C-alpha cells in the first residue's frame, strides 16, 4: 500500500508542528542555544554517539552541568560553546550551576 504525497505531507507537517510546539526536538544538528537564561530546546532526543553542542547567546556566562556528574562545561562566556558526545542510551538531565533554575534534558536513543 502506498501513501499519497498529500497524505505523507500532512503527516510530516503534523509531526513537525508537534515537535516544535512540545518544547522538545529530535536533533538534526544537535545544538542547544543558551539564550535569555534558558536552554533552547529544553529537551532534545538524539542517537547514541551523537554530539550535542551548547552555544551561549547571552552576555552572561553559563555552565552545562550533568546532574549525575557525567559532564561539566565550566564557565561558557557569551559567544562561547561546549560540546559533549553521548555514548550510551539514557535520559540525561543538566543545569547551569550558576543559574540553577536553568534546566534541560537530553534523551539518547
C-alpha positions as protocol buffer text, in pm:
chain_id: "A"
residue {
  index: 1
  type: UNK
  ca { x: 0 y: 0 z: 0 }
}
residue {
  index: 2
  type: UNK
  ca { x: 144 y: 337 z: -96 }
}
residue {
  index: 3
  type: UNK
  ca { x: 66 y: 668 z: 64 }
}
residue {
  index: 4
  type: UNK
  ca { x: -29 y: 967 z: -147 }
}
residue {
  index: 5
  type: UNK
  ca { x: 208 y: 1264 z: -150 }
}
residue {
  index: 6
  type: UNK
  ca { x: -53 y: 1488 z: 10 }
}
residue {
  index: 7
  type: UNK
  ca { x: -120 y: 1242 z: 293 }
}
residue {
  index: 8
  type: UNK
  ca { x: 253 y: 1198 z: 351 }
}
residue {
  index: 9
  type: UNK
  ca { x: 299 y: 1578 z: 358 }
}
residue {
  index: 10
  type: UNK
  ca { x: 10 y: 1617 z: 604 }
}
residue {
  index: 11
  type: UNK
  ca { x: 161 y: 1356 z: 837 }
}
residue {
  index: 12
  type: UNK
  ca { x: 505 y: 1520 z: 822 }
}
residue {
  index: 13
  type: UNK
  ca { x: 355 y: 1865 z: 881 }
}
residue {
  index: 14
  type: UNK
  ca { x: 174 y: 1734 z: 1189 }
}
residue {
  index: 15
  type: UNK
  ca { x: 491 y: 1568 z: 1316 }
}
residue {
  index: 16
  type: UNK
  ca { x: 696 y: 1885 z: 1273 }
}
residue {
  index: 17
  type: UNK
  ca { x: 428 y: 2102 z: 1433 }
}
residue {
  index: 18
  type: UNK
  ca { x: 411 y: 1865 z: 1731 }
}
residue {
  index: 19
  type: UNK
  ca { x: 789 y: 1869 z: 1774 }
}
residue {
  index: 20
  type: UNK
  ca { x: 803 y: 2248 z: 1753 }
}
residue {
  index: 21
  type: UNK
  ca { x: 521 y: 2310 z: 1999 }
}
residue {
  index: 22
  type: UNK
  ca { x: 603 y: 2036 z: 2250 }
}
residue {
  index: 23
  type: UNK
  ca { x: 919 y: 2204 z: 2381 }
}
residue {
  index: 24
  type: UNK
  ca { x: 1137 y: 1915 z: 2268 }
}
residue {
  index: 25
  type: UNK
  ca { x: 1306 y: 1828 z: 1945 }
}
residue {
  index: 26
  type: UNK
  ca { x: 1474 y: 1534 z: 1779 }
}
residue {
  index: 27
  type: UNK
  ca { x: 1823 y: 1654 z: 1697 }
}
residue {
  index: 28
  type: UNK
  ca { x: 1929 y: 1715 z: 1341 }
}
residue {
  index: 29
  type: UNK
  ca { x: 2221 y: 1939 z: 1426 }
}
residue {
  index: 30
  type: UNK
  ca { x: 2223 y: 1862 z: 1800 }
}
residue {
  index: 31
  type: UNK
  ca { x: 2265 y: 2224 z: 1904 }
}
residue {
  index: 32
  type: UNK
  ca { x: 2118 y: 2377 z: 2219 }
}
residue {
  index: 33
  type: UNK
  ca { x: 2113 y: 2757 z: 2230 }
}
residue {
  index: 34
  type: UNK
  ca { x: 2153 y: 2929 z: 2566 }
}
residue {
  index: 35
  type: UNK
  ca { x: 1951 y: 3249 z: 2543 }
}
residue {
  index: 36
  type: UNK
  ca { x: 1752 y: 3463 z: 2787 }
}
residue {
  index: 37
  type: UNK
  ca { x: 1866 y: 3237 z: 3071 }
}
residue {
  index: 38
  type: UNK
  ca { x: 1708 y: 2929 z: 2909 }
}
residue {
  index: 39
  type: UNK
  ca { x: 1828 y: 2619 z: 2724 }
}
residue {
  index: 40
  type: UNK
  ca { x: 1653 y: 2605 z: 2384 }
}
residue {
  index: 41
  type: UNK
  ca { x: 1523 y: 2349 z: 2325 }
}
residue {
  index: 42
  type: UNK
  ca { x: 1489 y: 2246 z: 2688 }
}
residue {
  index: 43
  type: UNK
  ca { x: 1453 y: 1880 z: 2583 }
}
residue {
  index: 44
  type: UNK
  ca { x: 1623 y: 1707 z: 2292 }
}
residue {
  index: 45
  type: UNK
  ca { x: 1635 y: 1350 z: 2160 }
}
residue {
  index: 46
  type: UNK
  ca { x: 1947 y: 1222 z: 1989 }
}
residue {
  index: 47
  type: UNK
  ca { x: 2105 y: 893 z: 1882 }
}
residue {
  index: 48
  type: UNK
  ca { x: 2380 y: 711 z: 2068 }
}
residue {
  index: 49
  type: UNK
  ca { x: 2715 y: 850 z: 1956 }
}
residue {
  index: 50
  type: UNK
  ca { x: 2577 y: 1197 z: 1870 }
}
residue {
  index: 51
  type: UNK
  ca { x: 2746 y: 1509 z: 1999 }
}
residue {
  index: 52
  type: UNK
  ca { x: 2547 y: 1797 z: 2145 }
}
residue {
  index: 53
  type: UNK
  ca { x: 2686 y: 2150 z: 2131 }
}
residue {
  index: 54
  type: UNK
  ca { x: 2557 y: 2419 z: 2365 }
}
residue {
  index: 55
  type: UNK
  ca { x: 2608 y: 2775 z: 2236 }
}
residue {
  index: 56
  type: UNK
  ca { x: 2586 y: 3066 z: 2479 }
}
residue {
  index: 57
  type: UNK
  ca { x: 2395 y: 3351 z: 2312 }
}
residue {
  index: 58
  type: UNK
  ca { x: 2368 y: 3551 z: 2638 }
}
residue {
  index: 59
  type: UNK
  ca { x: 2618 y: 3809 z: 2759 }
}
residue {
  index: 60
  type: UNK
  ca { x: 2636 y: 3636 z: 3098 }
}
residue {
  index: 61
  type: UNK
  ca { x: 2846 y: 3320 z: 3148 }
}
residue {
  index: 62
  type: UNK
  ca { x: 2663 y: 2989 z: 3192 }
}
residue {
  index: 63
  type: UNK
  ca { x: 2758 y: 2626 z: 3253 }
}
residue {
  index: 64
  type: UNK
  ca { x: 2625 y: 2293 z: 3130 }
}
residue {
  index: 65
  type: UNK
  ca { x: 2643 y: 2057 z: 3425 }
}
residue {
  index: 66
  type: UNK
  ca { x: 2510 y: 1700 z: 3433 }
}
residue {
  index: 67
  type: UNK
  ca { x: 2310 y: 1621 z: 3746 }
}
residue {
  index: 68
  type: UNK
  ca { x: 2497 y: 1287 z: 3769 }
}
residue {
  index: 69
  type: UNK
  ca { x: 2844 y: 1432 z: 3713 }
}
residue {
  index: 70
  type: UNK
  ca { x: 2887 y: 1283 z: 3363 }
}
residue {
  index: 71
  type: UNK
  ca { x: 2982 y: 1618 z: 3211 }
}
residue {
  index: 72
  type: UNK
  ca { x: 3062 y: 1970 z: 3330 }
}
residue {
  index: 73
  type: UNK
  ca { x: 3148 y: 2254 z: 3098 }
}
residue {
  index: 74
  type: UNK
  ca { x: 3297 y: 2512 z: 3330 }
}
residue {
  index: 75
  type: UNK
  ca { x: 3200 y: 2872 z: 3256 }
}
residue {
  index: 76
  type: UNK
  ca { x: 3094 y: 2939 z: 2896 }
}
residue {
  index: 77
  type: UNK
  ca { x: 3126 y: 3310 z: 2817 }
}
residue {
  index: 78
  type: UNK
  ca { x: 2887 y: 3484 z: 2578 }
}
residue {
  index: 79
  type: UNK
  ca { x: 2959 y: 3366 z: 2224 }
}
residue {
  index: 80
  type: UNK
  ca { x: 3131 y: 3051 z: 2352 }
}
residue {
  index: 81
  type: UNK
  ca { x: 3027 y: 2689 z: 2324 }
}
residue {
  index: 82
  type: UNK
  ca { x: 3069 y: 2347 z: 2483 }
}
residue {
  index: 83
  type: UNK
  ca { x: 3025 y: 2003 z: 2325 }
}
residue {
  index: 84
  type: UNK
  ca { x: 2974 y: 1654 z: 2468 }
}
residue {
  index: 85
  type: UNK
  ca { x: 2945 y: 1318 z: 2289 }
}
residue {
  index: 86
  type: UNK
  ca { x: 2678 y: 1086 z: 2432 }
}
residue {
  index: 87
  type: UNK
  ca { x: 2798 y: 725 z: 2415 }
}
residue {
  index: 88
  type: UNK
  ca { x: 2516 y: 542 z: 2597 }
}
residue {
  index: 89
  type: UNK
  ca { x: 2135 y: 545 z: 2574 }
}
residue {
  index: 90
  type: UNK
  ca { x: 1953 y: 712 z: 2862 }
}
residue {
  index: 91
  type: UNK
  ca { x: 1797 y: 1030 z: 2991 }
}
residue {
  index: 92
  type: UNK
  ca { x: 2049 y: 1295 z: 3092 }
}
residue {
  index: 93
  type: UNK
  ca { x: 1933 y: 1594 z: 3295 }
}
residue {
  index: 94
  type: UNK
  ca { x: 2151 y: 1901 z: 3326 }
}
residue {
  index: 95
  type: UNK
  ca { x: 2152 y: 2251 z: 3471 }
}
residue {
  index: 96
  type: UNK
  ca { x: 2351 y: 2572 z: 3472 }
}
residue {
  index: 97
  type: UNK
  ca { x: 2542 y: 2561 z: 3801 }
}
residue {
  index: 98
  type: UNK
  ca { x: 2547 y: 2944 z: 3810 }
}
residue {
  index: 99
  type: UNK
  ca { x: 2171 y: 2976 z: 3743 }
}
residue {
  index: 100
  type: UNK
  ca { x: 2012 y: 2653 z: 3877 }
}
residue {
  index: 101
  type: UNK
  ca { x: 1665 y: 2750 z: 3751 }
}
residue {
  index: 102
  type: UNK
  ca { x: 1802 y: 2674 z: 3401 }
}
residue {
  index: 103
  type: UNK
  ca { x: 1746 y: 2304 z: 3331 }
}
residue {
  index: 104
  type: UNK
  ca { x: 1744 y: 2073 z: 3031 }
}
residue {
  index: 105
  type: UNK
  ca { x: 1721 y: 1710 z: 2929 }
}
residue {
  index: 106
  type: UNK
  ca { x: 1894 y: 1506 z: 2659 }
}
residue {
  index: 107
  type: UNK
  ca { x: 1734 y: 1173 z: 2572 }
}
residue {
  index: 108
  type: UNK
  ca { x: 1971 y: 934 z: 2394 }
}
residue {
  index: 109
  type: UNK
  ca { x: 1811 y: 651 z: 2197 }
}
